Structures are given as C-alpha cells and as structure tokens.
Amino acid sequence: MPMFERRAEEPVTTAVDARSRLRRLQAERLDAAEAGLGPNAVYMADLHADIAAARVAYVGLAMTEVASLRAELGGTQVG
C-alpha cells in the first residue's frame, strides 16, 4: 500500500481560458442590460464583481505565461 495516494491533477487554467471567461461575463452583462436587468442592483453588482475577478485572473495568468516563456527563451533574469 503506497504511503501517499496520487491525486488526479486539477485542470490547468491558461490565459486563453481566463480571457474566454472574461468575454463570456462581459457578454452576459450586455445580455442582462438588453433583457432589462440593469436596474437589478444585486445581480449587476455580483456580475460586476465576477468580471473584476476574471480580469485579475486573466492579467495574472497572462503575465505569468509571458514571464515563463521569457525565462525559457533567455534564461533566468537576475537583478
């Protein structure tokens, strides 16, 4: 019996995935406004918070991917 159980790997979210999620949420905001849900403050605030979080995730993942690629191509940056 192994000492440690192997866990199934969690799916990796890429910058492309995060960008797609951000665009879907932005489209949802437009659809909600067209459907007359703009005055629904609770729904719109929740959607706004989701969009803000998705934007932060997208930028963070994109920056990480760029830095990783740069390190692979040019070596570790020192200084």
HUZI-V298108 format. One record per residue. N is the residue number from 0. RES is the residue in one small letter. PHI is phi in whole degrees, 0 to 359 (NA if undefined). PSI is psi in radians with two decimals (* if undefined). D_CENTER is the distance of its C-alpha to the mean C-alpha in Angstrom with 1 decimal. Layout:
BEGIN
n: (N | N)
res: (RES | RES)
phi: (PHI | PHI)
psi: (PSI | PSI)
d_center: (D_CENTER | D_CENTER)
END
This chain:
BEGIN
n: (0 | 1 | 2 | 3 | 4 | 5 | 6 | 7 | 8 | 9 | 10 | 11 | 12 | 13 | 14 | 15 | 16 | 17 | 18 | 19 | 20 | 21 | 22 | 23 | 24 | 25 | 26 | 27 | 28 | 29 | 30 | 31 | 32 | 33 | 34 | 35 | 36 | 37 | 38 | 39 | 40 | 41 | 42 | 43 | 44 | 45 | 46 | 47 | 48 | 49 | 50 | 51 | 52 | 53 | 54 | 55 | 56 | 57 | 58 | 59 | 60 | 61 | 62 | 63 | 64 | 65 | 66 | 67 | 68 | 69 | 70 | 71 | 72 | 73 | 74 | 75 | 76 | 77 | 78)
res: (m | p | m | f | e | r | r | a | e | e | p | v | t | t | a | v | d | a | r | s | r | l | r | r | l | q | a | e | r | l | d | a | a | e | a | g | l | g | p | n | a | v | y | m | a | d | l | h | a | d | i | a | a | a | r | v | a | y | v | g | l | a | m | t | e | v | a | s | l | r | a | e | l | g | g | t | q | v | g)
phi: (NA | 291 | 291 | 240 | 272 | 279 | 267 | 295 | 292 | 285 | 297 | 270 | 267 | 260 | 298 | 296 | 298 | 295 | 295 | 298 | 297 | 300 | 295 | 297 | 293 | 294 | 293 | 298 | 297 | 295 | 298 | 296 | 295 | 294 | 276 | 88 | 268 | 306 | 288 | 284 | 299 | 294 | 297 | 293 | 294 | 295 | 295 | 298 | 296 | 296 | 295 | 298 | 294 | 294 | 294 | 297 | 297 | 299 | 297 | 299 | 293 | 297 | 298 | 296 | 294 | 296 | 296 | 295 | 296 | 299 | 295 | 294 | 280 | 241 | 86 | 292 | 275 | 239 | 109)
psi: (2.20 | 2.58 | -0.66 | 2.38 | 2.42 | 2.24 | 2.58 | 2.39 | 2.45 | 2.56 | 2.48 | 2.26 | 2.21 | 2.99 | -0.60 | -0.74 | -0.78 | -0.68 | -0.71 | -0.74 | -0.75 | -0.79 | -0.66 | -0.73 | -0.67 | -0.66 | -0.66 | -0.68 | -0.75 | -0.77 | -0.71 | -0.74 | -0.73 | -0.52 | 0.01 | 0.28 | 0.04 | -0.74 | -0.20 | 1.60 | -0.69 | -0.84 | -0.81 | -0.64 | -0.71 | -0.75 | -0.71 | -0.73 | -0.71 | -0.70 | -0.76 | -0.76 | -0.69 | -0.64 | -0.76 | -0.76 | -0.76 | -0.86 | -0.77 | -0.78 | -0.71 | -0.78 | -0.72 | -0.74 | -0.70 | -0.79 | -0.69 | -0.75 | -0.75 | -0.73 | -0.67 | -0.69 | -0.66 | 0.05 | 2.99 | 2.36 | 2.31 | 2.36 | *)
d_center: (38.4 | 35.5 | 34.8 | 31.0 | 29.3 | 26.7 | 23.5 | 21.6 | 18.6 | 15.2 | 13.1 | 11.1 | 7.5 | 7.8 | 6.7 | 8.5 | 6.7 | 3.3 | 6.3 | 8.2 | 6.5 | 6.8 | 10.3 | 11.2 | 10.9 | 12.8 | 15.3 | 15.7 | 16.7 | 19.2 | 20.5 | 21.0 | 22.9 | 25.0 | 25.8 | 27.1 | 24.6 | 24.1 | 26.7 | 25.0 | 23.8 | 22.3 | 20.2 | 19.1 | 18.4 | 16.2 | 14.3 | 14.2 | 12.8 | 9.9 | 9.3 | 9.7 | 7.3 | 4.5 | 6.4 | 6.8 | 3.7 | 4.2 | 7.7 | 8.0 | 7.2 | 9.3 | 11.9 | 12.2 | 12.8 | 15.2 | 17.0 | 17.3 | 18.8 | 21.0 | 22.3 | 23.1 | 25.0 | 26.7 | 26.8 | 25.8 | 26.1 | 28.7 | 29.6)
END
